Amino acid sequence: MSKTYKNAGVDIEAAEASVRSIKSLIRSTFSPNVLTDIGLFGGFFQPDFSQYKEPVLVSSVDGVGTKLNVAVLAGKHDTVGSDLVNHCVNDIAVSGALPLFFMDYLAAGKLEQRVFQAIIRGFVSACKENKCALIGGETAEMPGMYREKDYDIAGMIVGVVDKPDIINGAGIRPGDVLIGVASNGLHTNGYSLARSVLFNKFKIDEYIEELRCTLGEEMLRVHRSYLRTIQKIIQRSRPEGFAHITGGGIVGNTMRIVPDAMTLNIDWRAWETPAIFRLIQSTGNVDENEMQRVFNMGIGLTIIVHKENVDKILALLRTLGESASVMGEVKNAT
């Protein structure tokens, strides 16, 4: 038998069928700004910048990391696409930007149509939530690079903000107040440590009393989007800075927007640490400093505001249904 791409592990026909099967889903995210259908070599997006004085494009790219191992183990793949979109949206939203369009990359050892469709449904769901068009992507079947059931996803987002409205921490000063907005769990960071600790003791489908759900359900909670909350705050009271809390924890990420010669004074008792983090720490005997460096510890977004604006921001956050805490302040580094 002659050697073919298919018996080498790559099924072009199956890949094309998978793409055809999700075209209508992807089209459901399109706005009038999208000029091309799925399948061309590039995605065409015609933005309307008429409401902007000095439009600035803001872009970001990211992945989901080893949370994908949890999805594979649980056999549940319809949340990780939303994780990726929301993570990317948050990364540009903290600068004041609104998302325009998103593109994805999916690589797998063997492309299963059921898994592929579930991932795309996650992309589509989050793109609709964030009013962001999914204008294209790339799919690669790579036997030998990935095991048959394994896959990886990455995403790239482009948004826009008016140059005078960019929020970058430039106005932060000593005495400013740090407000934390709750996460809904691990989001998409720290999974290598979480898996190494928890999977040594618990099964993926095991119900854990402290969590009030199975381990898999807890670990696959969708990384939430803060876009609506951020935009509502900007409309009411311009803050000095936002930080999306991802890998590196609260301090590592918030310090990215804090000017040189300043630091943070955080009261780690100002909010209740969610059960998943307490479980990881107790099960793995993980040092408190390591927990704080790796995980979001229950805070997915930090906001830095001048002291006189604290009550107004907290009141707004309550009306938005957010759980928020005053968790520290900015101070001089010396």
KOLSE-661259 format. One record per residue (C-alpha): residue in three letters; z, x, y; residue number from 1. Coordinates in nm, 2 decimals. Layout:
- ALA	Z	X	Y	NUM .
...
//
This chain:
- MET	0.00	0.00	0.00	1 .
- SER	-0.10	0.14	0.34	2 .
- LYS	0.18	0.20	0.59	3 .
- THR	0.21	-0.06	0.87	4 .
- TYR	0.44	-0.11	1.17	5 .
- LYS	0.59	-0.42	0.99	6 .
- ASN	0.69	-0.23	0.67	7 .
- ALA	0.82	0.04	0.90	8 .
- GLY	1.07	-0.21	1.03	9 .
- VAL	0.90	-0.36	1.34	10 .
- ASP	0.75	-0.71	1.32	11 .
- ILE	0.53	-0.76	1.62	12 .
- GLU	0.44	-1.12	1.52	13 .
- ALA	0.80	-1.22	1.49	14 .
- ALA	0.88	-1.06	1.82	15 .
- GLU	0.60	-1.26	1.99	16 .
- ALA	0.72	-1.58	1.83	17 .
- SER	1.07	-1.52	1.96	18 .
- VAL	0.94	-1.47	2.31	19 .
- ARG	0.73	-1.79	2.29	20 .
- SER	1.03	-1.98	2.17	21 .
- ILE	1.24	-1.91	2.48	22 .
- LYS	0.97	-1.94	2.75	23 .
- SER	1.07	-2.29	2.85	24 .
- LEU	1.44	-2.19	2.87	25 .
- ILE	1.36	-1.90	3.11	26 .
- ARG	1.13	-2.12	3.32	27 .
- SER	1.43	-2.35	3.38	28 .
- THR	1.58	-2.07	3.60	29 .
- PHE	1.27	-2.04	3.82	30 .
- SER	1.27	-2.13	4.19	31 .
- PRO	0.96	-2.17	4.40	32 .
- ASN	1.00	-1.80	4.49	33 .
- VAL	0.89	-1.70	4.13	34 .
- LEU	0.51	-1.66	4.13	35 .
- THR	0.45	-1.55	3.77	36 .
- ASP	0.52	-1.68	3.43	37 .
- ILE	0.68	-1.48	3.14	38 .
- GLY	0.45	-1.23	2.98	39 .
- LEU	0.28	-1.04	3.25	40 .
- PHE	0.36	-0.67	3.31	41 .
- GLY	0.58	-0.74	3.60	42 .
- GLY	0.78	-1.02	3.75	43 .
- PHE	0.66	-1.15	4.09	44 .
- PHE	0.92	-1.29	4.33	45 .
- GLN	0.84	-1.39	4.69	46 .
- PRO	1.16	-1.40	4.89	47 .
- ASP	1.22	-1.62	5.19	48 .
- PHE	1.40	-1.40	5.44	49 .
- SER	1.36	-1.64	5.74	50 .
- GLN	1.74	-1.70	5.76	51 .
- TYR	1.81	-1.33	5.78	52 .
- LYS	1.80	-1.11	6.09	53 .
- GLU	1.79	-0.78	5.90	54 .
- PRO	1.76	-0.85	5.53	55 .
- VAL	1.89	-0.57	5.30	56 .
- LEU	1.82	-0.58	4.93	57 .
- VAL	2.12	-0.50	4.70	58 .
- SER	2.07	-0.40	4.34	59 .
- SER	2.28	-0.32	4.04	60 .
- VAL	2.24	-0.25	3.67	61 .
- ASP	2.49	-0.28	3.38	62 .
- GLY	2.56	-0.35	3.02	63 .
- VAL	2.82	-0.53	2.81	64 .
- GLY	2.95	-0.23	2.62	65 .
- THR	3.12	-0.27	2.28	66 .
- LYS	3.20	-0.63	2.34	67 .
- LEU	2.87	-0.67	2.16	68 .
- ASN	3.05	-0.54	1.84	69 .
- VAL	3.28	-0.84	1.87	70 .
- ALA	2.99	-1.08	1.90	71 .
- VAL	2.82	-0.93	1.59	72 .
- LEU	3.15	-0.94	1.39	73 .
- ALA	3.21	-1.30	1.50	74 .
- GLY	2.85	-1.41	1.45	75 .
- LYS	2.86	-1.56	1.80	76 .
- HIS	2.59	-1.45	2.04	77 .
- ASP	2.57	-1.72	2.31	78 .
- THR	2.83	-1.57	2.55	79 .
- VAL	2.73	-1.21	2.59	80 .
- GLY	2.42	-1.29	2.79	81 .
- SER	2.64	-1.48	3.04	82 .
- ASP	2.88	-1.18	3.05	83 .
- LEU	2.60	-0.96	3.15	84 .
- VAL	2.46	-1.18	3.43	85 .
- ASN	2.80	-1.26	3.58	86 .
- HIS	2.90	-0.89	3.57	87 .
- CYS	2.58	-0.79	3.76	88 .
- VAL	2.62	-1.08	4.00	89 .
- ASN	2.98	-0.98	4.08	90 .
- ASP	2.88	-0.63	4.15	91 .
- ILE	2.65	-0.73	4.43	92 .
- ALA	2.85	-1.03	4.55	93 .
- VAL	3.14	-0.81	4.66	94 .
- SER	2.91	-0.66	4.93	95 .
- GLY	2.83	-1.01	5.06	96 .
- ALA	2.50	-1.04	4.88	97 .
- LEU	2.34	-1.35	4.72	98 .
- PRO	2.15	-1.29	4.40	99 .
- LEU	1.77	-1.34	4.40	100 .
- PHE	1.65	-1.25	4.05	101 .
- PHE	1.77	-1.09	3.72	102 .
- MET	1.59	-0.90	3.45	103 .
- ASP	1.71	-0.80	3.11	104 .
- TYR	1.66	-0.55	2.83	105 .
- LEU	1.74	-0.62	2.47	106 .
- ALA	1.71	-0.37	2.19	107 .
- ALA	1.79	-0.44	1.82	108 .
- GLY	1.77	-0.29	1.48	109 .
- LYS	1.60	-0.61	1.36	110 .
- LEU	1.52	-0.89	1.59	111 .
- GLU	1.66	-1.22	1.45	112 .
- GLN	1.52	-1.52	1.63	113 .
- ARG	1.85	-1.71	1.61	114 .
- VAL	2.04	-1.43	1.77	115 .
- PHE	1.77	-1.36	2.02	116 .
- GLN	1.76	-1.72	2.13	117 .
- ALA	2.14	-1.74	2.16	118 .
- ILE	2.15	-1.43	2.39	119 .
- ILE	1.88	-1.57	2.61	120 .
- ARG	2.06	-1.91	2.63	121 .
- GLY	2.36	-1.70	2.78	122 .
- PHE	2.13	-1.54	3.03	123 .
- VAL	1.98	-1.87	3.13	124 .
- SER	2.32	-2.05	3.16	125 .
- ALA	2.46	-1.78	3.39	126 .
- CYS	2.14	-1.75	3.60	127 .
- LYS	2.15	-2.13	3.66	128 .
- GLU	2.52	-2.11	3.75	129 .
- ASN	2.45	-1.83	4.00	130 .
- LYS	2.13	-1.98	4.13	131 .
- CYS	1.94	-1.67	4.02	132 .
- ALA	1.59	-1.66	3.86	133 .
- LEU	1.54	-1.48	3.53	134 .
- ILE	1.19	-1.34	3.60	135 .
- GLY	1.14	-1.11	3.31	136 .
- GLY	1.27	-0.86	3.06	137 .
- GLU	1.19	-0.63	2.77	138 .
- THR	1.27	-0.66	2.40	139 .
- ALA	1.26	-0.37	2.16	140 .
- GLU	1.30	-0.36	1.78	141 .
- MET	1.42	-0.02	1.69	142 .
- PRO	1.50	0.04	1.32	143 .
- GLY	1.67	0.37	1.27	144 .
- MET	1.82	0.37	1.62	145 .
- TYR	2.03	0.06	1.55	146 .
- ARG	2.17	-0.09	1.23	147 .
- GLU	2.00	-0.41	1.13	148 .
- LYS	2.25	-0.65	1.28	149 .
- ASP	2.33	-0.44	1.59	150 .
- TYR	2.18	-0.48	1.93	151 .
- ASP	2.23	-0.37	2.29	152 .
- ILE	2.16	-0.55	2.62	153 .
- ALA	2.14	-0.44	2.97	154 .
- GLY	2.05	-0.62	3.29	155 .
- MET	1.93	-0.55	3.64	156 .
- ILE	1.99	-0.78	3.94	157 .
- VAL	1.85	-0.78	4.29	158 .
- GLY	2.01	-0.97	4.58	159 .
- VAL	2.00	-0.99	4.96	160 .
- VAL	2.25	-0.97	5.24	161 .
- ASP	2.20	-0.96	5.62	162 .
- LYS	2.27	-0.60	5.74	163 .
- PRO	2.54	-0.71	6.00	164 .
- ASP	2.71	-0.91	5.72	165 .
- ILE	2.75	-0.62	5.47	166 .
- ILE	3.11	-0.60	5.34	167 .
- ASN	3.19	-0.24	5.25	168 .
- GLY	3.55	-0.17	5.34	169 .
- ALA	3.47	0.01	5.67	170 .
- GLY	3.72	-0.20	5.86	171 .
- ILE	4.01	-0.14	5.62	172 .
- ARG	4.32	0.00	5.79	173 .
- PRO	4.68	0.08	5.68	174 .
- GLY	4.89	-0.23	5.66	175 .
- ASP	4.61	-0.45	5.53	176 .
- VAL	4.71	-0.67	5.24	177 .
- LEU	4.57	-0.67	4.88	178 .
- ILE	4.51	-1.01	4.72	179 .
- GLY	4.43	-1.04	4.35	180 .
- VAL	4.22	-1.32	4.20	181 .
- ALA	4.28	-1.39	3.83	182 .
- SER	4.05	-1.29	3.55	183 .
- ASN	4.02	-1.50	3.24	184 .
- GLY	4.08	-1.21	3.01	185 .
- LEU	3.92	-0.88	2.92	186 .
- HIS	3.59	-0.97	3.08	187 .
- THR	3.36	-0.68	2.96	188 .
- ASN	3.57	-0.37	2.98	189 .
- GLY	3.81	-0.18	2.76	190 .
- TYR	3.67	-0.31	2.44	191 .
- SER	3.67	0.02	2.26	192 .
- LEU	4.04	0.05	2.30	193 .
- ALA	4.11	-0.32	2.24	194 .
- ARG	3.90	-0.32	1.92	195 .
- SER	4.06	0.00	1.79	196 .
- VAL	4.41	-0.15	1.84	197 .
- LEU	4.36	-0.52	1.75	198 .
- PHE	4.12	-0.49	1.45	199 .
- ASN	4.36	-0.27	1.27	200 .
- LYS	4.60	-0.56	1.25	201 .
- PHE	4.42	-0.89	1.30	202 .
- LYS	4.10	-1.05	1.16	203 .
- ILE	3.84	-1.17	1.40	204 .
- ASP	3.89	-1.54	1.30	205 .
- GLU	4.27	-1.51	1.28	206 .
- TYR	4.47	-1.76	1.50	207 .
- ILE	4.72	-1.57	1.71	208 .
- GLU	5.01	-1.78	1.85	209 .
- GLU	5.05	-1.57	2.16	210 .
- LEU	4.69	-1.63	2.25	211 .
- ARG	4.68	-1.99	2.14	212 .
- CYS	4.34	-1.93	1.99	213 .
- THR	4.16	-1.70	1.74	214 .
- LEU	4.12	-1.33	1.83	215 .
- GLY	3.74	-1.38	1.84	216 .
- GLU	3.76	-1.67	2.08	217 .
- GLU	3.99	-1.47	2.31	218 .
- MET	3.77	-1.16	2.30	219 .
- LEU	3.45	-1.35	2.36	220 .
- ARG	3.57	-1.54	2.67	221 .
- VAL	3.28	-1.52	2.92	222 .
- HIS	3.32	-1.27	3.20	223 .
- ARG	3.35	-1.51	3.49	224 .
- SER	3.14	-1.51	3.81	225 .
- TYR	3.32	-1.48	4.15	226 .
- LEU	3.01	-1.55	4.35	227 .
- ARG	3.12	-1.90	4.47	228 .
- THR	3.47	-1.79	4.56	229 .
- ILE	3.34	-1.48	4.75	230 .
- GLN	3.09	-1.69	4.95	231 .
- LYS	3.35	-1.95	5.04	232 .
- ILE	3.58	-1.68	5.17	233 .
- ILE	3.31	-1.52	5.37	234 .
- GLN	3.22	-1.85	5.53	235 .
- ARG	3.58	-1.92	5.64	236 .
- SER	3.72	-1.58	5.72	237 .
- ARG	3.55	-1.24	5.69	238 .
- PRO	3.76	-1.01	5.48	239 .
- GLU	3.76	-0.64	5.50	240 .
- GLY	3.66	-0.57	5.15	241 .
- PHE	3.61	-0.71	4.79	242 .
- ALA	3.63	-0.52	4.47	243 .
- HIS	3.51	-0.63	4.13	244 .
- ILE	3.76	-0.51	3.87	245 .
- THR	3.58	-0.35	3.58	246 .
- GLY	3.62	-0.02	3.39	247 .
- GLY	3.87	0.19	3.57	248 .
- GLY	4.11	-0.09	3.64	249 .
- ILE	4.25	-0.23	3.96	250 .
- VAL	4.32	0.10	4.13	251 .
- GLY	4.00	0.28	4.03	252 .
- ASN	3.77	0.00	4.14	253 .
- THR	3.96	-0.11	4.46	254 .
- MET	3.97	0.25	4.58	255 .
- ARG	3.59	0.26	4.58	256 .
- ILE	3.60	0.06	4.91	257 .
- VAL	3.92	0.21	5.06	258 .
- PRO	3.84	0.47	5.33	259 .
- ASP	3.95	0.83	5.28	260 .
- ALA	4.31	0.92	5.37	261 .
- MET	4.43	0.58	5.26	262 .
- THR	4.57	0.46	4.93	263 .
- LEU	4.71	0.15	4.77	264 .
- ASN	5.07	0.04	4.71	265 .
- ILE	5.05	-0.21	4.43	266 .
- ASP	5.34	-0.44	4.30	267 .
- TRP	5.25	-0.47	3.93	268 .
- ARG	5.50	-0.75	3.89	269 .
- ALA	5.34	-0.97	4.15	270 .
- TRP	5.14	-1.17	3.89	271 .
- GLU	5.18	-1.26	3.52	272 .
- THR	4.99	-1.03	3.29	273 .
- PRO	4.79	-1.24	3.04	274 .
- ALA	4.89	-1.25	2.68	275 .
- ILE	4.58	-1.05	2.55	276 .
- PHE	4.69	-0.74	2.75	277 .
- ARG	5.05	-0.77	2.63	278 .
- LEU	4.93	-0.80	2.27	279 .
- ILE	4.71	-0.49	2.30	280 .
- GLN	4.99	-0.29	2.46	281 .
- SER	5.26	-0.39	2.20	282 .
- THR	5.03	-0.37	1.90	283 .
- GLY	4.89	-0.03	1.99	284 .
- ASN	5.19	0.11	2.16	285 .
- VAL	4.96	0.18	2.46	286 .
- ASP	5.12	0.35	2.76	287 .
- GLU	5.15	0.13	3.07	288 .
- ASN	4.95	0.38	3.29	289 .
- GLU	4.67	0.38	3.03	290 .
- MET	4.67	0.00	3.03	291 .
- GLN	4.64	-0.01	3.40	292 .
- ARG	4.36	0.25	3.40	293 .
- VAL	4.15	0.08	3.13	294 .
- PHE	4.19	-0.29	3.18	295 .
- ASN	4.18	-0.55	3.46	296 .
- MET	4.53	-0.66	3.36	297 .
- GLY	4.46	-1.02	3.46	298 .
- ILE	4.29	-0.95	3.80	299 .
- GLY	3.91	-0.98	3.82	300 .
- LEU	3.86	-0.96	4.19	301 .
- THR	4.06	-0.79	4.47	302 .
- ILE	4.04	-0.89	4.84	303 .
- ILE	4.16	-0.67	5.12	304 .
- VAL	4.24	-0.86	5.44	305 .
- HIS	4.42	-0.80	5.77	306 .
- LYS	4.78	-0.93	5.75	307 .
- GLU	4.72	-1.21	5.99	308 .
- ASN	4.45	-1.36	5.76	309 .
- VAL	4.66	-1.36	5.44	310 .
- ASP	4.79	-1.72	5.46	311 .
- LYS	4.44	-1.86	5.54	312 .
- ILE	4.28	-1.68	5.25	313 .
- LEU	4.55	-1.78	5.00	314 .
- ALA	4.52	-2.15	5.11	315 .
- LEU	4.15	-2.14	5.06	316 .
- LEU	4.18	-1.98	4.72	317 .
- ARG	4.42	-2.26	4.62	318 .
- THR	4.17	-2.53	4.73	319 .
- LEU	3.90	-2.35	4.52	320 .
- GLY	4.13	-2.37	4.21	321 .
- GLU	4.19	-2.00	4.20	322 .
- SER	4.51	-1.83	4.08	323 .
- ALA	4.58	-1.56	4.34	324 .
- SER	4.86	-1.33	4.43	325 .
- VAL	4.96	-1.10	4.71	326 .
- MET	4.97	-0.78	4.51	327 .
- GLY	5.01	-0.49	4.75	328 .
- GLU	4.89	-0.32	5.06	329 .
- VAL	4.69	-0.04	5.20	330 .
- LYS	4.88	0.26	5.33	331 .
- ASN	4.82	0.61	5.45	332 .
- ALA	4.78	0.86	5.17	333 .
- THR	5.03	1.10	5.31	334 .
//
